[in-house]
């Protein structure tokens, strides 16, 4: 059942994120965070950096809604620089392979790290296992900084 749920989630992401163009869309928003399909409490911490403001998701799990939705009010400005740093340092290694899945995100209930660049014409996204042993060497330092950032940012 869990595999069906994860597969459905990935397929849904494909349909929602497809763009008619092969090139990266002009980015209007950078999205990053962590999710887990089967945990207790808040099972999703996704953030959206858009127009110089940082928004936290308003979900506790993907089971609540098929799409990620965000709080209407942005987080305090003090948190924006953390997200901007992640966006500015987004690895070329990942940019070279949009729609990539690295490792086996959430296959063992360990959660997954999610990234996306989106605008009105489409989105590019990535799903990455939380297990550092699955990360290519080229992205290990970046992934460690992402996990630290997620831990620092407020969620509720």
C-alpha positions as CSV (number, residue, x, y, z in Angstrom):
1,X,0.0,0.0,0.0
2,X,2.8,2.4,0.9
3,X,4.5,1.8,-2.4
4,X,1.3,2.5,-4.3
5,X,1.0,5.8,-2.3
6,X,4.6,6.8,-3.1
7,X,4.2,5.8,-6.8
8,X,1.0,7.8,-7.0
9,X,2.7,10.8,-5.4
10,X,5.6,10.7,-7.9
11,X,3.2,10.3,-10.9
12,X,1.1,13.2,-9.7
13,X,4.2,15.3,-9.4
14,X,5.2,14.4,-12.9
15,X,1.8,15.6,-14.3
16,X,1.8,18.7,-12.2
17,X,5.3,19.6,-12.9
18,X,5.6,18.9,-16.6
19,X,6.5,21.8,-18.9
20,X,6.1,22.0,-22.6
21,X,9.7,23.2,-22.9
22,X,12.9,21.2,-22.5
23,X,14.7,24.2,-21.0
24,X,14.4,25.2,-17.3
25,X,11.5,27.5,-16.8
26,X,12.3,31.1,-15.7
27,X,12.2,30.6,-12.0
28,X,9.7,32.5,-10.0
29,X,9.8,30.4,-6.9
30,X,12.3,28.1,-5.2
31,X,10.8,25.3,-3.2
32,X,12.6,23.0,-0.8
33,X,11.9,20.9,2.2
34,X,11.3,17.5,3.7
35,X,8.3,15.1,3.7
36,X,7.5,11.7,4.9
37,X,4.4,9.7,4.0
38,X,4.1,7.7,7.2
39,X,5.1,9.6,10.3
40,X,3.4,11.0,13.3
41,X,2.9,14.7,13.9
42,X,4.0,17.2,11.2
43,X,5.1,15.0,8.3
44,X,5.9,17.8,5.9
45,X,8.2,20.8,6.1
46,X,8.2,22.5,2.7
47,X,9.2,26.1,2.1
48,X,8.6,28.4,-0.9
49,X,10.8,31.4,-1.6
50,X,9.0,33.7,-3.9
51,X,9.4,37.5,-4.6
52,X,11.9,37.8,-1.7
53,X,9.5,36.3,0.8
54,X,9.6,32.8,2.4
55,X,6.4,30.9,3.0
56,X,5.9,27.7,5.0
57,X,3.5,25.0,3.9
58,X,0.2,24.8,5.8
59,X,0.0,21.0,5.8
60,X,0.8,18.2,8.2
61,X,1.1,15.6,5.6
62,X,0.6,14.9,1.8
63,X,-2.5,12.9,2.8
64,X,-4.3,16.2,3.5
65,X,-4.0,17.5,0.0
66,X,-2.8,16.5,-3.4
67,X,-0.9,19.8,-3.8
68,X,1.4,21.6,-1.5
69,X,-0.3,24.8,-0.2
70,X,1.4,27.5,1.8
71,X,0.5,29.8,4.6
72,X,-0.9,33.2,3.4
73,X,1.5,35.2,5.6
74,X,5.3,34.9,4.9
75,X,7.7,34.0,7.7
76,X,9.7,36.8,9.3
77,X,12.3,38.4,7.0
78,X,15.1,37.0,9.2
79,X,14.6,33.6,7.6
80,X,14.8,34.6,3.9
81,X,18.6,34.6,3.8
82,X,18.7,30.9,4.7
83,X,16.4,30.1,1.7
84,X,18.2,32.5,-0.6
85,X,21.6,30.8,0.3
86,X,20.1,27.4,-0.6
87,X,18.8,28.7,-3.9
88,X,22.0,30.5,-4.8
89,X,24.1,27.4,-4.1
90,X,21.7,24.9,-5.8
91,X,24.1,22.3,-7.3
92,X,24.7,22.2,-11.0
93,X,24.8,18.4,-10.7
94,X,21.0,18.5,-9.9
95,X,20.3,21.2,-12.5
96,X,21.7,18.9,-15.1
97,X,19.1,16.2,-14.3
98,X,15.7,17.8,-13.6
99,X,12.9,15.5,-12.4
100,X,15.6,13.2,-10.9
101,X,15.0,10.8,-8.0
102,X,18.1,10.1,-6.0
103,X,18.2,7.0,-3.8
104,X,14.8,5.6,-2.8
105,X,13.0,8.6,-1.1
106,X,10.8,7.4,1.8
107,X,10.9,3.8,0.8
108,X,11.8,2.8,4.3
109,X,9.8,5.5,6.0
110,X,12.9,7.7,6.3
111,X,11.4,10.6,4.5
112,X,12.5,12.5,1.4
113,X,14.0,15.9,0.5
114,X,12.1,17.8,-2.1
115,X,13.3,20.7,-4.4
116,X,11.5,22.6,-7.2
117,X,11.9,25.7,-9.3
118,X,8.6,26.8,-10.6
119,X,6.7,29.5,-12.5
120,X,3.4,29.8,-14.4
121,X,4.7,27.7,-17.3
122,X,5.9,24.7,-15.3
123,X,8.3,23.3,-12.8
124,X,11.5,21.4,-12.4
125,X,11.7,19.2,-9.3
126,X,13.9,16.6,-7.6
127,X,13.2,14.0,-4.9
128,X,16.3,13.0,-2.8
129,X,16.6,10.2,-0.2
130,X,17.5,11.4,3.3
131,X,20.1,8.7,3.6
132,X,23.5,10.4,3.0
133,X,24.9,7.1,1.7
134,X,22.7,7.5,-1.4
135,X,23.9,11.1,-2.2
136,X,26.4,11.5,-5.0
137,X,29.6,13.2,-3.7
138,X,28.9,16.2,-5.9
139,X,25.9,17.2,-3.7
140,X,26.8,15.9,-0.2
141,X,27.8,19.3,1.2
142,X,24.7,21.0,-0.2
143,X,22.4,18.3,1.1
144,X,23.9,18.6,4.6
145,X,23.3,22.4,4.4
146,X,19.7,21.8,3.3
147,X,19.0,19.5,6.3
148,X,20.5,22.1,8.6
149,X,18.4,24.8,7.1
150,X,15.2,22.9,7.4
151,X,16.0,22.3,11.1
152,X,16.6,26.0,11.7
153,X,13.4,27.3,9.9
154,X,10.2,27.7,11.8
155,X,7.2,25.6,10.8
156,X,3.9,26.5,12.6
